[in-house]
């Protein structure tokens, strides 16, 4: 495949780019497999991407559109045993072939048809990270639309993504190299990584919705970019890692991720003509600046990549009765695997039926000045059969008290999640036996890692 590196033009375009279902975009090519077991059902397969640098590459087969930045492929799926699994893969880029891009660009709009640089459609949510050029009324409408259609439904995924960015070992481009989710004709529905990649080997393990995770990204990038361009791309990723690992945001108002990130990312390439009146209806939405020259052309979906519905794909699943997925028990200080309650939101009502009726009783006072005492009291409330609403309120108070003592704790987000979920439960309902045991193991883990912190001093 021939390309002309000299003509490659990198464009700074800081955008928030969300594909709500990777499988729906590609026409559900596969259910995939996990831990040598076939996947039987995919519930979530969302792509969250903070894009900073883009370009279009002309090849013999067509045009490839690259978007580089920080990304997250989040999955929730079911194995034939009926057990739900959540998994994820970090990303530093997307490769969209022209037929996939055109399918995105012609996806049916849900709303905001008049905002040319903001897209809310069946297959894509996209907006510039910097909205300073918008009027206050437009910004208010965009925020409300994104909160309703994106940030609230996918709240847990966004929080998990932001926690991943904060981890010191994540998105280290110089060490871990690139991780590109690709629809390149030769690497369709695959993640390409470097053979020099130093991330844990489990990144290479198969997961739901993908045909493969394989090495070879360096060869492809060296075909399409020269060394100075690759360094510019890497600098974008490092800058995004620095910005989004340090910004503050409100977990209740997740649009604050965009607002606070914009303060450090202004100054990108102006988007041509997007805010001007367009005399005729364009056949495609404007997603990437590098695709503006192809606004009036359209590439058909190739027959070789046959599309089907999710229903068709899941009906084609043939269970293997000789195997059952049995996860390994956690050991040492490894974070314990939580039970069904944490991993199956749609099973919430079923678990509620299994919960016992309990009477109300006042919870003990939560300490305010000692992390271990706070966690010990929280554990006591969970262990002694208080009602779930009271437990949820205790999680909230404990979290707030911990924040006063320490600037950061890895489990604060988990505490917020339990607080939010438990306080929505009806009064006088207690935790089920398995649910309580899972939660106690989780709190014990928090106590152990907190004790290790205290032992250093």
CORHUWO-V600928 format. One record per pair of residues at least 24 apart in sequence whose ideal C-beta (glycine too) atoms are under 10 Angstrom apart, sorted by the first residue. I is the first residue (numbers start at 0). GAP is how many residues later the second one is. D is the distance in Angstrom with one decimal. If there is no record, write none. Layout:
i->(I:I)
gap->(GAP:GAP)
d->(D:D)
This chain:
i->(0:0:0:0:0:0:0:0:0:0:0:1:1:1:1:2:2:2:2:2:2:2:2:3:3:3:3:4:4:4:4:4:4:4:5:6:6:6:7:7:7:7:7:7:7:7:7:7:8:8:8:8:8:8:8:9:9:9:9:9:9:9:9:9:9:9:9:9:9:10:10:10:10:10:10:10:10:10:10:10:10:11:11:11:11:11:11:11:11:11:11:11:11:12:12:12:12:12:12:12:12:12:12:12:12:12:12:12:12:12:12:13:13:13:13:13:13:13:13:13:13:13:13:13:13:13:13:13:13:13:13:14:14:14:14:14:14:14:14:14:14:14:14:14:14:14:14:14:14:14:14:15:15:15:15:15:15:15:15:15:15:15:15:15:15:15:15:15:15:16:16:16:16:16:16:16:16:16:16:16:16:16:16:16:16:16:16:16:17:17:17:17:17:17:17:17:17:17:17:17:17:17:17:17:17:17:17:17:18:18:18:18:18:18:18:18:18:18:18:18:18:18:18:18:19:19:19:19:19:19:19:19:19:19:19:19:19:19:20:20:20:20:20:20:20:21:21:21:21:21:21:21:21:21:21:21:21:22:22:22:22:22:22:22:22:22:23:23:23:23:23:23:24:24:24:24:24:24:24:24:24:24:25:25:25:25:25:25:25:25:25:25:25:26:26:26:26:26:26:26:26:26:26:27:27:27:27:27:27:27:27:27:27:27:28:28:28:28:28:28:28:28:28:28:28:29:29:29:29:29:29:29:30:30:30:30:30:30:30:30:30:30:31:31:31:31:31:31:31:31:31:31:31:32:32:32:32:32:32:33:33:33:33:33:33:33:33:33:33:33:34:34:34:34:34:34:34:34:34:34:34:35:35:35:35:36:36:36:36:36:36:36:36:36:36:36:37:37:37:37:37:37:37:37:37:38:38:38:38:38:38:38:38:38:38:38:38:39:39:39:39:39:39:39:39:39:39:39:40:40:40:40:40:40:40:40:40:40:40:40:41:41:41:41:41:41:41:41:41:42:42:42:42:42:42:42:42:42:42:43:43:43:43:43:43:43:43:43:43:43:43:44:44:44:44:44:44:44:44:44:44:44:45:45:45:45:45:45:45:45:45:45:45:45:45:46:46:46:46:46:46:46:46:46:47:47:47:47:47:47:47:47:47:47:47:47:47:48:48:48:48:48:48:48:48:49:49:49:49:49:49:49:49:49:49:49:49:50:50:50:50:50:50:50:51:51:51:51:51:51:51:51:51:51:52:52:52:52:52:52:52:52:52:52:52:52:53:53:53:53:53:53:53:53:53:53:53:54:54:54:54:54:54:54:55:55:55:55:55:55:55:55:55:55:56:56:56:56:56:56:56:57:58:58:58:58:58:58:59:60:60:60:60:60:60:61:61:61:61:61:61:61:62:62:62:62:62:62:62:62:62:62:62:62:63:63:63:63:63:63:63:63:63:63:63:63:64:64:64:64:64:64:64:64:64:64:64:64:64:64:65:65:65:65:65:65:65:65:65:65:65:65:66:66:66:66:66:66:66:66:66:66:67:67:67:67:67:67:67:67:67:67:67:67:68:68:68:68:68:68:68:68:68:68:68:69:69:69:69:69:69:69:69:69:69:69:69:69:70:70:70:70:70:71:71:71:71:71:71:71:71:72:72:72:72:72:72:72:73:73:73:73:73:73:73:74:74:74:74:74:75:75:75:75:75:75:75:76:76:76:77:77:77:77:77:78:78:78:78:78:79:79:79:79:79:79:79:79:80:80:80:80:80:81:81:82:82:82:82:82:82:82:83:83:83:83:83:83:83:84:84:84:84:84:84:85:85:85:85:85:85:85:85:86:86:86:86:86:86:87:87:87:87:87:88:88:88:88:88:88:88:88:88:88:88:89:89:89:89:89:89:89:89:89:89:89:90:90:90:90:90:90:90:91:91:91:91:91:91:91:91:91:91:91:91:91:91:91:91:92:92:92:92:92:92:92:92:92:92:92:93:93:93:93:94:94:94:94:94:94:94:94:94:94:94:94:94:95:95:95:95:95:95:95:96:96:96:96:96:96:96:96:96:97:97:97:97:97:97:97:98:98:98:98:98:98:98:98:99:99:99:99:99:99:99:99:100:100:100:100:100:100:100:100:101:101:101:101:101:101:101:101:101:101:102:102:102:102:102:102:102:103:103:103:103:103:104:104:104:104:104:104:104:104:104:104:104:105:105:105:105:106:106:106:108:109:109:110:110:110:110:110:111:111:111:111:111:111:112:112:113:114:114:114:114:114:115:115:115:115:115:115:115:115:115:115:116:116:116:116:116:116:116:117:117:117:117:117:118:118:118:119:119:119:119:119:120:120:123:123:124:124:124:124:125:125:125:125:126:127:127:127:127:127:127:128:128:128:128:128:128:128:128:128:128:128:128:129:129:129:129:129:129:129:129:129:130:130:130:130:131:131:131:132:132:132:132:133:138:138:141:141:142:142:142:142:142:143:145:145:145:146:146:146:149:149:150:150:150:150:150:150:150:151:151:153:154:154:154:154:154:155:155:155:155:155:155:157:157:157:157:158:158:158:158:158:158:158:158:159:159:160:160:161:161:161:161:161:161:161:161:162:162:162:162:162:163:164:164:164:164:164:164:164:164:165:165:165:165:165:165:165:165:166:166:167:168:168:168:169:169:169:170:170:170:170:170:170:170:171:171:171:171:171:172:172:172:172:172:172:172:172:173:173:173:174:175:176:176:176:176:176:177:177:177:177:177:177:177:177:178:178:178:179:179:179:180:180:181:181:181:181:181:181:182:183:184:184:184:185:185:186:186:186:186:186:186:187:187:187:187:188:189:189:190:191:191:191:191:191:191:192:192:193:193:193:194:235:238:238:239:239:250:250:250:250:250:251:251:329:329:331:332:332:332:332:333:334:334:334:334:334:334:334:334:335:335:335:335:335:335:336:336:336:337:337:337:337:337:337:338:338:338:338:338:338:338:338:338:339:339:339:339:340:340:340:340:340:340:340:340:341:341:341:341:341:341:341:341:344:347:347:347:350:350:350:350:351:351:351:351:351:352:353:353:353:353:353:354:354:354:354:354:354:354:354:354:354:354:355:355:355:355:355:355:355:355:356:356:356:356:357:357:357:357:357:357:357:357:357:357:358:358:358:358:358:359:359:359:359:359:359:360:360:360:360:361:361:362:362:362:362:362:362:363:364:365:365:365:365:365:365:365:365:365:365:366:366:366:367:367:367:367:367:367:367:368:368:368:369:369:369:369:370:370:370:370:370:370:370:370:370:370:370:370:371:371:371:371:371:371:372:373:373:373:373:373:373:373:373:373:373:374:374:374:374:374:374:374:374:374:374:374:375:375:376:377:377:377:377:377:377:377:378:378:378:378:378:378:378:379:380:381:381:381:381:381:381:381:381:381:382:382:382:382:382:384:384:384:385:385:386:386:386:386:386:386:386:386:387:387:387:387:387:387:387:387:387:387:387:387:387:387:388:388:388:388:388:388:388:388:389:389:389:389:390:390:390:390:390:390:390:390:390:391:391:391:391:391:391:391:391:392:392:392:393:393:393:394:394:394:394:394:394:394:395:395:395:397:401:401:405:405:408:408:408:408:409:409:410:410:410:410:410:410:411:413:413:413:413:414:414:414:417:417)
gap->(56:58:59:60:63:183:184:185:219:222:223:56:57:58:221:54:55:56:57:61:220:221:222:53:54:55:220:52:217:218:219:220:221:224:220:49:50:51:47:48:49:50:58:216:217:218:221:282:45:46:47:48:220:280:281:43:44:45:56:58:215:218:219:220:222:223:226:259:280:41:42:43:44:45:257:258:260:277:278:279:281:39:40:41:42:220:224:253:255:256:257:258:277:38:39:40:41:42:54:56:104:115:116:255:256:257:258:274:275:276:277:36:37:38:39:40:55:114:115:116:222:226:229:247:248:250:251:252:253:254:255:34:35:36:37:39:52:54:102:103:104:111:112:113:114:115:253:256:272:273:274:32:33:34:35:53:102:109:110:111:112:113:130:134:239:241:242:245:246:30:31:32:33:34:37:50:52:54:77:87:102:107:108:109:110:112:270:271:28:29:30:31:32:53:101:102:105:106:107:108:109:128:131:132:133:136:139:140:26:27:28:29:30:52:54:75:77:85:88:104:105:106:107:162:24:25:26:27:28:101:102:103:104:105:129:130:133:134:24:25:26:101:102:188:289:24:25:51:52:53:101:159:161:167:186:187:188:52:166:185:186:187:285:286:287:290:83:98:99:283:285:286:71:75:78:79:82:97:98:99:158:282:74:77:97:157:162:163:183:185:275:279:281:76:274:278:279:280:281:282:283:285:286:181:278:279:280:281:282:283:284:285:286:288:154:159:160:180:181:182:276:277:278:279:284:159:178:179:180:181:182:283:46:47:177:178:179:279:282:283:285:286:43:45:55:157:174:175:176:177:178:179:180:46:172:173:174:175:177:41:43:44:45:51:53:171:172:173:174:291:44:50:52:167:170:171:172:290:291:292:293:169:170:287:289:42:43:44:46:48:169:283:286:287:288:289:41:42:170:279:280:281:282:285:287:36:38:39:40:41:46:167:168:169:170:275:278:37:38:39:40:41:42:168:274:277:278:279:35:36:37:38:39:41:43:167:269:272:273:276:33:34:35:36:166:167:268:271:272:32:33:34:35:41:43:165:301:302:303:30:31:32:33:42:109:110:112:113:164:165:301:28:29:30:31:32:42:162:163:164:165:265:26:27:28:29:30:42:79:104:107:108:111:112:115:24:25:26:27:42:44:47:77:134:24:25:26:40:43:77:102:106:109:110:112:113:114:24:42:43:44:45:77:112:132:79:111:115:187:190:191:193:194:207:208:211:215:42:43:75:78:185:189:237:77:181:183:184:185:187:188:191:213:216:40:176:179:180:181:182:183:184:186:187:215:216:39:40:42:179:182:215:233:234:235:236:237:169:170:174:178:233:234:235:40:42:45:232:233:234:235:236:237:238:38:127:163:166:167:168:233:40:38:39:125:126:164:165:125:36:37:123:124:125:241:35:36:37:39:123:237:240:33:34:35:36:38:39:227:228:230:231:234:236:31:32:33:34:36:37:118:119:120:121:156:160:29:30:31:32:33:35:36:39:118:222:223:225:226:229:27:28:29:30:114:116:155:158:159:167:222:224:24:26:27:28:29:113:114:220:221:223:24:25:26:105:110:112:164:165:166:168:169:172:24:25:60:102:164:167:168:170:171:172:175:91:94:95:100:101:103:166:167:170:171:173:174:175:90:100:108:109:110:85:86:88:89:90:92:93:98:106:108:118:134:135:136:137:80:82:83:84:86:87:90:82:132:133:134:135:80:81:132:267:268:269:270:130:131:132:130:236:239:247:266:129:240:244:245:246:237:238:239:240:241:243:244:245:238:242:243:244:245:242:243:241:242:243:244:257:260:261:256:258:259:260:261:262:263:122:123:240:242:252:258:70:71:74:122:252:256:257:258:115:118:119:120:121:122:69:72:73:76:119:90:92:102:104:110:113:114:116:118:121:124:71:74:75:77:80:81:86:89:101:109:113:80:87:88:89:90:100:102:79:81:84:85:86:87:88:89:101:125:141:142:144:145:148:149:85:86:87:88:89:99:124:128:140:143:144:86:87:88:89:85:86:87:88:89:92:93:95:97:122:125:126:129:85:86:87:88:191:192:195:85:86:87:88:90:91:202:205:208:85:87:193:196:199:200:201:84:86:199:200:201:202:203:206:82:83:84:88:89:199:201:205:82:183:186:187:189:190:193:198:181:182:185:189:192:195:196:197:198:199:80:181:195:196:197:198:204:180:181:183:184:187:177:178:179:180:181:182:183:186:189:190:193:177:178:179:192:177:178:180:176:35:39:30:31:34:37:38:26:29:30:33:34:37:168:172:24:26:27:30:159:160:155:157:158:159:160:161:162:166:169:170:154:157:158:168:169:170:172:24:27:28:156:167:166:167:168:25:26:28:29:30:164:166:161:163:24:25:26:29:159:160:161:162:131:130:134:137:140:143:146:111:114:128:129:130:132:133:134:135:136:137:139:128:129:131:132:133:135:136:137:138:124:127:128:131:130:131:134:137:138:141:142:141:116:120:113:116:110:112:113:115:116:111:108:109:112:106:107:108:104:105:101:102:103:104:105:106:107:100:102:100:96:97:99:262:265:186:189:257:261:264:265:91:93:96:99:90:92:95:98:254:255:257:258:253:257:83:96:82:83:85:87:89:92:95:251:82:247:249:250:251:81:75:76:77:78:79:80:81:82:75:78:79:80:81:242:244:247:78:243:77:29:30:31:29:71:75:66:67:69:70:71:73:74:26:27:65:66:69:60:61:62:63:64:65:67:68:60:63:64:24:27:38:40:41:44:57:39:40:42:43:52:55:56:59:24:34:38:37:40:41:29:32:28:30:32:34:35:38:122:36:117:119:120:30:34:24:25:27:29:30:33:24:114:116:117:116:24:26:26:24:25:26:27:28:29:24:25:24:25:27:24:29:25:26:24:25:161:162:165:166:169:164:168:111:115:116:112:115:116:119:111:75:76:79:106:107:110:111:114:102:104:105:106:108:109:101:104:105:76:97:100:101:103:104:93:95:96:97:98:99:100:102:103:92:94:95:98:77:80:90:91:93:94:97:98:72:75:76:79:93:96:97:100:76:73:76:77:80:81:83:84:36:73:74:77:80:79:77:78:79:80:81:32:33:70:71:74:75:76:77:78:80:81:29:31:72:73:74:75:76:77:30:71:72:73:27:28:29:30:32:69:70:71:72:73:26:27:28:69:71:26:27:29:30:67:68:24:25:26:29:24:28:24:27:28:30:31:34:30:32:27:28:29:30:31:32:33:34:35:36:31:34:38:29:30:32:33:34:36:37:32:35:36:31:32:35:84:27:30:31:34:35:38:75:76:79:80:82:83:74:75:78:79:81:82:28:24:25:26:27:28:30:31:72:73:76:27:34:36:40:68:69:71:72:73:75:76:67:71:24:24:37:40:61:65:68:69:60:61:63:64:65:67:68:63:62:36:49:53:54:55:57:58:60:61:48:53:56:57:60:45:46:51:44:45:35:38:39:40:41:42:43:44:30:33:34:35:36:37:38:39:40:41:42:43:44:47:33:34:35:36:37:38:39:40:32:33:37:40:27:28:31:32:34:39:40:45:48:26:27:28:29:30:31:32:33:26:29:30:24:25:28:24:25:26:27:28:44:48:24:26:27:45:44:48:44:47:37:40:41:44:36:39:31:32:34:35:38:39:34:28:29:31:32:27:28:31:24:25)
d->(9.8:5.0:5.4:6.6:9.6:9.3:8.5:7.7:9.4:7.3:9.6:9.2:7.0:5.8:8.9:5.6:6.7:5.5:8.6:8.6:5.9:5.5:9.4:8.8:7.2:9.6:9.5:9.0:9.0:7.9:6.7:6.4:5.2:7.7:8.1:9.7:9.0:7.5:5.8:8.3:6.3:9.1:9.2:6.4:6.2:7.8:6.4:9.8:9.7:6.0:7.9:9.9:9.3:9.8:7.3:5.5:7.6:5.1:8.9:8.8:8.2:9.7:5.8:9.9:5.9:7.0:8.8:9.5:8.9:9.9:7.0:5.2:6.2:8.8:8.3:5.2:9.7:8.0:5.0:5.5:9.9:9.9:6.7:6.1:8.3:9.3:7.7:9.2:7.7:4.1:4.9:10.0:9.0:6.7:7.4:7.4:5.1:9.7:8.2:9.7:9.9:7.9:9.5:5.7:6.0:9.8:7.3:9.8:6.8:5.2:8.0:8.0:7.0:5.5:9.1:10.0:8.3:6.6:4.3:6.3:9.2:8.7:9.9:8.3:7.8:9.8:4.6:8.0:8.7:4.7:9.2:8.3:8.0:4.7:8.2:8.2:7.9:8.4:8.5:9.9:9.8:5.9:6.8:5.7:6.3:9.5:8.8:9.4:8.5:8.2:9.4:8.5:7.8:6.4:7.7:9.7:9.6:7.4:6.8:5.3:7.6:5.7:8.5:9.1:9.8:8.4:5.9:8.6:9.8:7.9:8.1:4.2:7.5:5.0:9.7:6.6:8.1:8.2:7.7:9.8:9.4:7.5:7.7:5.3:8.7:9.9:8.2:9.1:7.0:6.7:5.6:7.0:10.0:10.0:9.7:9.7:9.8:7.0:4.0:7.3:9.3:9.2:9.9:6.2:9.8:7.8:9.6:9.4:8.7:6.9:4.0:8.5:7.8:9.8:9.3:8.6:9.9:7.8:10.0:6.5:6.1:8.1:9.4:9.4:8.8:8.7:5.6:8.2:9.8:9.4:8.0:7.2:7.9:7.0:9.0:8.0:8.5:7.7:5.6:6.8:8.7:8.9:7.5:9.2:8.4:7.4:5.5:7.0:9.7:8.9:9.6:7.9:9.8:8.3:9.8:5.8:8.5:9.9:9.3:8.8:5.4:9.9:10.0:10.0:6.5:7.7:9.7:7.7:6.5:9.9:9.0:7.0:9.6:7.0:6.9:6.8:8.3:9.3:5.1:8.1:8.8:10.0:7.2:8.7:9.9:7.0:8.2:6.0:8.7:9.9:9.6:7.4:7.6:8.8:7.7:7.3:7.2:2.7:5.8:8.0:9.4:9.6:9.0:8.4:9.9:7.5:5.5:6.7:5.3:9.0:7.3:4.2:8.5:9.8:10.0:7.6:5.2:8.4:9.0:6.6:6.8:7.9:8.2:8.2:8.3:7.0:8.7:6.9:7.3:5.6:9.7:7.6:7.7:9.6:6.5:7.2:10.0:9.6:6.1:7.1:8.4:6.3:8.8:7.9:10.0:9.1:6.2:6.2:4.4:5.1:5.3:7.4:9.3:8.9:9.6:5.1:8.1:7.8:9.4:8.7:7.2:10.0:6.7:6.1:6.8:7.7:6.3:5.6:6.0:8.1:8.2:8.4:9.7:9.7:7.2:8.2:9.2:6.6:9.5:8.0:9.6:9.1:8.2:8.0:8.9:5.0:7.0:7.9:9.5:9.4:9.7:8.2:6.3:8.3:4.8:9.7:7.3:6.4:9.8:7.0:8.3:7.9:6.7:8.7:9.7:9.0:5.0:7.1:6.3:8.4:8.4:9.2:8.4:4.5:7.8:9.5:8.0:8.0:5.3:6.1:4.7:8.7:8.3:9.8:7.0:5.0:9.6:7.0:9.6:6.3:4.1:8.7:9.2:9.4:8.9:9.0:8.9:9.3:5.6:7.7:7.0:7.6:4.6:7.8:5.4:5.8:7.5:8.4:8.0:8.5:4.5:6.3:7.1:7.4:9.4:9.4:9.0:9.0:7.5:6.4:6.4:4.0:7.9:8.2:9.9:8.3:9.8:7.5:9.5:9.8:9.6:7.5:7.5:5.4:8.0:7.8:10.0:9.7:6.9:4.7:9.3:10.0:8.2:7.9:5.1:8.3:9.1:9.9:9.9:9.7:9.5:6.1:5.9:9.6:9.6:6.5:7.3:5.7:7.9:10.0:7.7:7.6:9.6:7.0:4.6:8.4:7.0:9.9:9.0:9.5:9.5:7.7:6.6:6.7:9.4:5.2:9.6:9.3:6.9:9.7:8.7:6.3:9.4:9.7:8.8:7.4:8.9:8.6:9.8:5.8:9.8:8.9:6.4:8.7:9.3:7.5:9.0:8.7:7.8:8.9:8.7:9.0:8.8:8.6:8.7:8.8:9.4:4.2:7.4:7.2:5.5:9.5:7.4:7.8:8.9:9.2:7.0:5.5:9.7:8.8:4.4:8.4:10.0:9.5:9.3:9.9:9.6:9.3:9.9:10.0:9.9:9.3:9.4:5.1:6.6:5.2:8.7:8.3:8.2:8.3:8.9:8.8:9.4:5.3:9.9:8.8:9.2:7.6:9.1:3.9:6.2:9.3:8.0:7.9:9.0:9.9:9.9:8.8:5.0:8.6:9.0:9.7:9.3:9.5:9.0:8.6:9.0:8.5:9.9:7.9:8.9:8.9:5.2:8.6:9.5:6.3:4.5:7.3:9.8:7.7:6.2:9.5:9.2:7.7:4.3:9.6:7.8:9.8:8.9:7.9:9.6:6.9:9.5:8.1:5.9:7.2:6.0:7.4:9.8:8.9:9.0:8.8:6.3:8.9:9.4:7.5:8.1:7.5:4.5:7.8:7.3:8.6:5.2:9.6:9.5:8.4:5.7:6.2:6.0:9.5:6.2:7.3:5.9:7.9:8.2:9.9:9.0:7.5:8.7:8.4:9.2:8.2:9.9:6.3:4.7:8.3:7.4:9.7:9.9:9.3:6.9:9.1:6.4:4.5:8.2:9.6:8.2:8.6:9.4:5.0:8.7:5.8:6.3:8.9:7.3:8.8:9.9:9.5:9.5:6.6:6.5:9.5:5.3:9.5:9.4:8.3:9.0:6.2:8.7:5.7:10.0:9.5:6.8:4.9:6.5:9.3:6.4:9.3:8.6:9.3:8.1:9.2:7.1:7.5:8.9:7.7:4.3:9.4:6.5:8.6:10.0:9.2:6.3:7.6:8.2:9.8:8.1:8.2:8.3:9.0:4.8:9.4:7.0:7.3:9.8:9.9:6.1:4.9:6.3:9.1:9.8:9.0:8.5:7.6:8.6:8.6:9.6:8.3:4.0:7.6:9.0:9.5:10.0:10.0:9.4:9.3:9.7:9.4:8.6:4.7:7.6:9.2:4.5:6.8:8.7:7.9:7.9:7.7:9.2:8.7:5.1:4.9:8.4:9.8:9.4:9.0:5.9:9.2:7.8:8.5:8.7:9.4:7.2:10.0:5.0:5.0:9.5:9.0:7.9:8.9:7.8:8.2:8.5:9.9:7.4:9.4:9.5:8.8:10.0:9.8:8.7:5.7:9.6:9.5:9.1:9.9:4.9:6.8:9.6:8.7:7.2:8.2:7.4:8.4:7.0:7.9:6.1:9.4:9.9:10.0:6.6:9.9:6.7:8.3:7.5:9.1:6.5:8.9:9.6:6.1:6.3:8.4:5.9:9.7:8.0:7.9:9.1:8.9:5.2:7.0:5.3:7.3:10.0:6.7:6.3:8.4:8.3:4.9:5.1:6.7:9.5:9.5:9.3:8.6:8.9:9.5:5.4:9.3:9.5:6.0:7.5:4.3:7.4:8.7:9.0:8.7:9.0:8.0:10.0:8.3:6.9:5.4:7.8:8.3:5.5:7.2:4.2:6.3:5.1:7.6:9.8:9.5:7.9:9.6:8.1:10.0:9.5:9.3:8.6:5.7:8.9:8.9:8.4:9.1:8.5:4.8:6.1:6.1:9.9:7.9:8.1:8.9:9.2:9.6:10.0:8.4:7.4:8.6:9.0:4.4:8.3:9.2:8.8:4.3:6.5:5.2:6.2:8.1:9.9:4.5:9.7:9.1:9.9:8.9:8.3:8.9:8.7:8.7:7.0:7.5:9.9:6.3:8.5:8.0:9.1:6.5:9.8:8.8:8.2:8.1:5.2:5.1:8.4:8.5:9.8:10.0:9.5:8.8:9.6:6.5:9.3:8.9:8.0:6.2:9.6:10.0:9.3:8.4:3.8:4.9:7.8:5.4:8.9:7.4:9.2:8.5:8.7:7.1:5.6:7.4:7.3:9.6:7.7:9.7:7.6:8.4:6.7:9.1:9.9:5.8:9.5:7.8:9.4:7.7:6.9:6.1:9.3:9.8:9.9:9.2:9.3:8.5:6.9:9.3:8.8:9.2:8.4:8.2:4.3:7.0:8.5:9.9:7.2:8.7:7.8:5.7:5.5:4.4:7.1:9.5:6.7:9.4:9.8:5.8:8.4:8.6:9.4:9.7:5.3:8.2:6.7:5.9:7.4:9.8:6.1:8.0:7.2:9.8:8.1:7.0:7.2:5.2:9.8:9.5:8.3:9.2:5.9:9.0:7.5:9.0:8.4:9.7:8.0:7.2:9.0:9.9:9.8:9.2:5.7:9.0:5.7:5.0:9.9:9.6:5.5:8.6:8.4:8.8:9.7:8.9:4.4:8.9:6.5:5.0:8.5:7.2:9.8:7.5:8.0:6.9:7.1:9.7:7.0:9.0:9.1:9.7:6.7:8.9:9.7:9.3:8.8:9.6:9.0:5.1:9.9:8.6:8.6:9.1:8.7:6.2:8.1:7.7:7.5:6.0:8.5:9.1:9.7:8.2:4.0:6.2:9.7:8.5:9.5:9.9:8.2:8.8:7.9:8.8:6.4:9.0:8.7:9.7:8.2:9.1:6.7:9.6:9.8:9.2:8.8:5.3:7.1:9.3:5.9:7.8:9.8:5.5:9.6:7.9:7.6:7.9:9.8:9.1:9.2:7.1:8.6:8.9:6.9:8.6:8.7:6.7:8.5:9.9:7.7:9.5:5.7:9.5:9.5:8.4:6.7:9.9:9.3:4.9:5.0:9.4:9.6:9.6:8.4:4.9:8.3:10.0:8.2:8.9:10.0:8.2:8.8:8.6:9.2:8.0:9.2:8.9:7.6:8.1:6.5:8.3:7.8:4.6:9.9:9.1:8.3:8.3:8.8:9.3:8.6:7.8:8.6:4.9:8.9:9.2:4.6:6.0:9.8:7.7:7.0:9.6:7.8:8.6:8.9:9.6:6.8:7.1:9.3:9.4:4.9:7.8:9.2:6.6:9.1:8.4:8.6:8.4:7.6:8.9:7.6:5.6:7.9:8.2:8.4:9.8:10.0:9.8:9.7:10.0:8.7:8.3:8.4:7.3:8.0:8.3:8.6:9.5:8.7:9.0:8.0:7.5:7.5:9.0:7.5:9.3:9.6:8.7:6.2:8.3:6.0:9.3:8.8:5.7:3.9:9.0:9.2:6.5:8.9:5.6:9.3:5.3:9.6:9.1:9.8:10.0:8.2:8.0:9.4:7.9:9.2:7.2:5.8:9.1:8.9:8.8:8.6:8.4:8.7:9.4:7.1:5.7:6.7:7.7:8.4:9.0:9.1:9.6:9.5:8.0:5.8:9.5:8.8:7.5:9.7:4.4:6.1:8.1:5.7:8.5:9.0:9.8:9.0:9.4:5.2:8.0:8.1:6.3:9.2:5.5:6.2:9.6:7.7:3.8:8.4:9.1:9.6:9.8:7.7:8.1:8.4:9.5:8.4:8.9:8.2:8.4:5.1:6.8:8.2:8.6:8.1:8.7:9.1:9.3:7.4:9.0:8.5:8.7:8.0:9.2:9.1:9.5:6.3:8.9:6.6:8.9:7.0:7.9:6.7:8.7:9.3:9.9:4.7:8.5:8.5:8.2:9.7:7.2:8.2:9.6:5.0:5.8:6.4:4.9:9.5:7.5:9.7:8.1:10.0:9.6:7.7:4.8:8.2:7.3:8.7:9.1:5.8:6.8:7.1:5.6:7.3:5.2:8.5:9.4:9.7:6.0:7.1:3.7:8.8:9.2:9.7:7.7:6.6:9.3:8.4:5.8:8.7:7.2:7.1:6.4:8.8:6.5:8.1:7.9:9.1:8.2:9.4:5.2:8.1:7.5:5.4:8.7:8.7:9.2:9.7:6.5:9.8:9.7:4.8:5.5:9.9:9.0:5.9:9.7:8.9:6.9:9.7:9.1:9.9:9.2:4.9:9.5:6.7:8.1:8.1:8.0:6.5:9.2:9.8:7.4:9.5:9.7:8.8:6.0:5.6:6.3:7.7:9.2:9.1:5.2:9.3:7.9:7.6:9.7:6.6:5.8:6.6:9.5:6.8:9.5:5.1:9.0:9.9:5.4:5.8:9.9:8.0:9.9:10.0:9.2:8.1:9.8:9.0:9.8:6.2:9.0:5.6:5.0:9.9:6.3:9.4:8.9:7.0:9.7:9.6:8.4:9.8:9.7:6.1:8.6:9.3:9.0:6.5:9.8:4.7:7.3:8.9:7.2:9.8:9.8:9.6:7.0:9.7:6.4:9.9:5.4:5.9:9.3:6.5:9.7:7.4:9.3:6.3:9.1:5.5:7.6:8.2:7.4:8.6:9.3:8.1:9.2:6.4:5.5:6.1:5.9:9.0:9.7:9.0:4.9:8.3:9.2:4.3:8.4:8.8:9.0:5.2:6.4:6.2:9.9:9.2:6.6:5.8:8.5:5.8:7.9:5.8:8.5:7.8:8.6:9.2:9.2:9.8:7.8:8.9:5.4:8.9:8.9:8.7:7.1:9.6:8.5:6.7:5.1:7.6:7.1:2.8:3.7:7.8:7.2:7.4:8.1:6.2:9.5:8.4:8.9:4.0:8.9:9.4:6.7:8.5:9.8:9.9:8.5:9.1:7.3:9.8:9.6:9.1:8.9:8.3:7.9:8.6:7.6:8.8:8.6:7.4:8.0:8.8:8.0:4.8:7.9:8.7:9.8:7.1:9.8:9.9:8.2:9.8:9.6:8.5:8.8:9.9)
